[in-house]
């Protein structure tokens, strides 16, 4: 009888031990599962946070072949911007506005950056600037039948000159326009200016050489385009930059500036930038429509 009771006691103890061990293992398993779930949630949170930090909102206007909604890769400047940011680990979204609106949405930090702009004292109040994205020169375009030469602002008196609202033409010309030393007529795009020139509504227009000839070649028959020429003297040779809103936190805007500059340098050092520029000159960014 004692032996039977002893065996039963041992059996009960074994069952109890088994139950306790199983319960402990279940708790440990659950703890491991919970740890893994928490770890996965943290990874997802970090991924979302990283994506948010690596997403750049870009404001731009229409300026073929440099920028445009319907241009291949968004135009030369749009392409440079997306590729430089990509090399620095960012994704980009470009939205297109009238140029003055692109300026204001970036100044208010509704967009992080805007392309591509000439640096000026007034703009530096609201933006910091990247390294130069490109260098271009503005020249006078006019009809072949106009006898025209100039070397100073005094030579431009008596001519009607087409300009674009919100554009800078360099400190000297901007001041002359502000003081009404020059007679100017304002439109909202270079394309409108070329049309006005073609219709003899202005004598001269100020425009980047690449932009002027791109508009002529895309929008007019060759017989019409050949009626327009340019003066060799540059009005202004200028660097164009990415502008970054000062309304962003200082650390954020400085990080965007440094990372974009790093990506831009990588793009240039690889030879890819020059390939893109050469493609632009050959019509590689012409409208896709």
C-alpha positions in Angstrom: 0.0 0.0 0.0 2.8 2.4 0.9 4.5 1.6 -2.4 1.3 2.4 -4.4 0.9 5.7 -2.6 4.5 6.6 -3.2 4.1 5.9 -6.9 1.0 8.0 -7.0 2.8 10.8 -5.2 5.7 10.6 -7.7 3.2 10.6 -10.6 1.4 13.7 -9.3 4.7 15.4 -8.7 5.8 14.6 -12.2 2.6 15.9 -13.7 2.9 19.1 -11.6 6.4 19.6 -12.7 5.5 19.0 -16.3 2.6 21.5 -16.1 4.9 24.1 -14.4 7.6 23.6 -17.1 5.0 23.8 -19.9 3.5 26.9 -18.4 7.0 28.5 -18.0 7.9 27.6 -21.6 4.6 29.0 -22.8 5.2 32.3 -21.0 8.8 32.4 -22.4 7.4 31.7 -25.9 4.9 34.4 -25.5 7.5 36.8 -24.2 9.7 36.0 -27.2 6.8 36.5 -29.6 6.0 39.9 -27.9 9.6 41.0 -28.2 9.7 40.1 -31.9 6.4 42.0 -32.4 7.7 45.0 -30.6 11.0 44.8 -32.6 9.1 44.6 -35.9 6.9 47.5 -34.9 10.0 49.6 -34.1 11.6 48.7 -37.4 8.4 49.8 -39.2 8.3 53.0 -37.2 12.0 53.7 -38.1 11.3 52.9 -41.7 8.4 55.4 -41.8 10.5 58.0 -40.0 13.4 57.5 -42.4 11.1 57.8 -45.4 9.6 61.0 -44.0 13.0 62.5 -43.6 14.2 61.3 -47.0 11.2 62.8 -48.9 11.7 66.2 -50.5 8.9 68.4 -51.8 10.1 70.5 -54.8 8.4 73.5 -56.3 9.1 74.6 -59.9 7.7 76.5 -62.8 7.6 76.0 -66.5 10.9 76.9 -68.2 11.9 74.6 -71.1 14.3 73.0 -71.5 15.3 73.4 -67.8 12.0 72.7 -66.1 8.5 71.6 -67.2 5.8 69.2 -66.3 5.6 67.7 -69.8 9.4 67.6 -70.4 11.4 64.4 -70.2 12.5 63.9 -66.6 11.0 67.3 -65.8 13.6 69.1 -67.8 17.4 69.4 -67.2 17.2 71.1 -63.8 14.4 68.8 -62.7 16.5 65.8 -63.7 19.6 67.1 -62.0 17.6 67.7 -58.8 16.0 64.3 -58.7 19.3 62.5 -59.5 21.4 64.4 -57.0 18.9 63.8 -54.2 18.6 60.2 -55.2 22.4 59.8 -54.8 22.1 61.3 -51.4 19.3 58.9 -50.4 16.2 61.0 -50.9 13.0 60.7 -52.9 11.5 63.8 -54.6 8.1 65.0 -55.7 8.1 68.0 -58.1 5.0 70.2 -58.3 4.6 72.9 -60.9 3.3 76.4 -60.3 3.6 79.9 -61.8 7.1 81.0 -60.8 6.0 83.6 -58.3 3.8 81.0 -56.7 6.7 78.5 -56.6 8.7 81.1 -54.8 5.9 81.8 -52.2 5.1 78.1 -51.4 8.8 77.5 -50.8 9.2 80.6 -48.7 6.3 79.4 -46.5 7.8 75.9 -46.4 4.8 74.3 -48.1 7.6 73.0 -50.3 11.0 72.3 -49.0 13.0 73.5 -52.0 12.6 75.2 -55.4 14.6 75.1 -58.6 16.5 76.8 -60.2 17.1 80.3 -59.1 19.7 83.1 -59.2 21.0 84.1 -55.8 20.1 87.6 -54.7 20.2 89.6 -51.5 16.4 89.7 -51.4 16.0 86.0 -51.8 18.7 85.2 -49.2 16.3 86.7 -46.6 13.9 83.7 -47.2 16.2 81.0 -48.5 19.6 79.3 -48.3 21.2 78.2 -51.6 22.9 75.1 -52.9 26.1 74.9 -54.9 25.5 76.1 -58.5 23.4 73.6 -60.5 24.3 75.3 -63.8 25.7 78.5 -65.3 23.8 80.3 -68.1 24.0 83.7 -69.8 21.1 85.9 -70.7 21.3 87.8 -74.1 19.1 90.0 -76.1 17.0 88.4 -78.8 15.7 90.5 -81.7 14.5 90.3 -85.3 17.1 90.1 -88.1 15.7 93.3 -89.7 16.5 95.4 -86.7 19.8 97.2 -86.7 20.9 96.7 -83.1 24.1 96.9 -81.1 24.7 97.6 -77.5 27.5 97.8 -74.9 25.9 99.8 -72.1 22.5 100.5 -70.7 22.6 103.9 -72.3 22.5 102.2 -75.7 19.1 100.6 -74.9 17.1 103.8 -74.6 14.3 104.1 -77.1 13.8 100.3 -77.3 10.9 98.4 -75.9 12.2 95.4 -74.0 10.2 92.3 -72.9 10.9 90.9 -69.5 9.3 88.1 -67.3 7.7 88.9 -64.0 9.7 87.6 -61.0 12.9 87.0 -63.0 16.3 88.6 -62.1 18.5 90.1 -64.9 21.4 90.9 -62.7 21.8 93.8 -60.2 22.6 96.5 -62.8 19.6 95.6 -65.1 17.2 94.9 -62.1 18.0 98.4 -60.8 17.6 100.0 -64.3 14.2 98.3 -64.6 13.2 99.4 -61.1 14.2 103.0 -61.8 12.4 102.9 -65.2 15.7 103.8 -66.9 14.6 101.2 -69.5 11.2 100.9 -71.1 10.0 97.4 -70.3 6.9 95.3 -70.8 6.2 92.4 -68.4 4.8 89.0 -69.2 4.6 85.8 -67.2 6.8 83.5 -69.3 9.7 83.5 -71.8 7.3 81.8 -74.3 5.0 84.8 -74.2 7.9 87.1 -74.8 9.1 85.2 -77.9 5.6 85.5 -79.3 5.5 89.2 -78.7 8.9 89.6 -80.4 7.6 87.6 -83.4 4.6 89.9 -83.6 6.7 93.1 -83.4 5.1 94.0 -80.1 8.5 94.5 -78.5 11.9 95.3 -80.0 14.0 93.1 -77.7 13.6 90.4 -75.1 16.1 89.3 -72.5 16.3 85.5 -72.2 18.8 82.7 -71.7 20.3 81.7 -75.0 19.4 78.0 -74.6 15.8 78.8 -73.6 15.3 81.3 -76.4 16.4 78.9 -79.1 14.5 76.0 -77.5 11.2 78.0 -77.7 11.9 79.0 -81.3 12.7 75.5 -82.5 9.7 73.9 -80.7 7.0 76.5 -81.3 7.7 78.0 -84.7 8.3 76.8 -88.2 11.9 77.0 -89.3 11.1 79.9 -91.6 9.8 81.9 -88.7 12.5 80.8 -86.2 15.2 82.1 -88.6 13.8 85.6 -88.4 15.1 85.9 -84.8 18.8 86.2 -83.7 20.7 87.1 -80.6 23.3 89.7 -79.7 26.6 88.2 -78.6 27.1 90.5 -75.6 25.8 88.8 -72.5 23.4 90.8 -70.3 24.3 88.7 -67.4 26.1 85.4 -66.8 24.6 83.8 -63.8 24.7 80.7 -61.6 21.5 78.9 -60.8 20.8 77.2 -57.5 18.4 75.1 -55.6 16.7 77.3 -53.0 15.9 75.8 -49.5 13.3 77.4 -47.3 14.6 79.2 -44.2 11.3 78.3 -42.5 12.5 74.7 -42.1 14.4 74.0 -38.9 18.0 75.1 -39.2 19.3 71.6 -38.8 17.0 70.3 -41.5 17.7 73.0 -44.1 21.4 72.6 -43.5 21.2 68.8 -43.8 19.2 69.2 -47.1 21.8 71.7 -48.4 24.8 69.5 -47.5 23.2 66.3 -48.8 22.1 67.9 -52.1 25.6 69.4 -52.6 27.1 66.0 -52.0 24.8 64.3 -54.5 25.4 67.0 -57.1 29.2 66.6 -56.7 28.8 62.8 -57.2 26.7 63.4 -60.3 29.4 65.7 -61.7 32.4 63.6 -60.7 30.8 60.5 -62.4 30.4 62.3 -65.8 26.7 61.9 -65.7 26.0 65.6 -65.3 27.9 66.5 -68.5 26.0 63.7 -70.3 22.7 65.3 -69.2 23.8 68.8 -70.2 24.9 67.6 -73.6 21.6 65.8 -74.0 19.8 69.1 -73.2 21.6 70.9 -76.0 20.6 68.2 -78.5 16.9 68.4 -77.5 17.0 65.4 -75.1 14.6 67.1 -72.7 12.0 68.2 -75.3 8.3 67.8 -74.5 7.0 64.3 -74.3 3.6 65.3 -75.6 
